Amino acid sequence: MAEQLFAIVFKGQLRAGADGGQVRANFAKLFNIDAARVEQMFSGQAVIIKKGLDLLAADKYKAALAKAGAEVEVIDMPVAAAPAAAPPPVAAVAVPQPAAPSVASAAPVRAATATPVAPAITPANAAAFARNAPPAALRGTPAALDTTMAEPGVVLVEAVHVAAPSIATEHLSMAEAGVTLVDYTPPPAAHYDLDELTLAEPGVTLVEARKNVAPEFDLSGLSLDESARP
């Protein structure tokens, strides 16, 4: 039985939290390609990065691309059918050849073309066609890229070390624990001038209540007579 092989397919998806520009830079370094070819890989269409891998190699490729920030799929490739057994040898038998047609009755014969004819699908071989058909992810996709890939664990992007800032602190000093750095000065008490105010006796009416005047409505034009309705 033939060994099951796998393919690595990329559809432009990034891992959660990955920066698109950084992932593109990682791809350019991984596959040693220019920016234009990197953008083709991020077009959203399924791109076969590598095929013909066993399961262990496919997992290594997936882990390396995940480290680069890309989300890829590992799909099964169709298993090649085992070669059919050779037919038993057949004894040579002389077969009489047909007579050559006469010149007068011979019709022009066209040269046979070498175009192969696809076998017809019948109920007897439909299951075999469905079993050997390529998966949907491989149908109508671009050919595998002619690229190279670094081994797992290779540093894709060199880290940029930022120098620590130099801050002058020679003129600063630190007080002992518990020392009061600033003396607290309470704000002055508020002073209000109440000389012009007086206090009325309890029960004195300070403001006379305003009487509400009932509104007047002109109802002369209204009627409750049913016969007066229009």
PyMOL commands that set and color helices and strands:
alter all, ss='L'
color gray80, all
select helices_A, chain A and resi 20-31+35-41+55-67+126-132+136-138+226-228
alter helices_A, ss='H'
color red, helices_A
select strands_A, chain A and resi 6-14+47-53+70-76
alter strands_A, ss='S'
color yellow, strands_A
deselect
rebuild
show_as cartoon
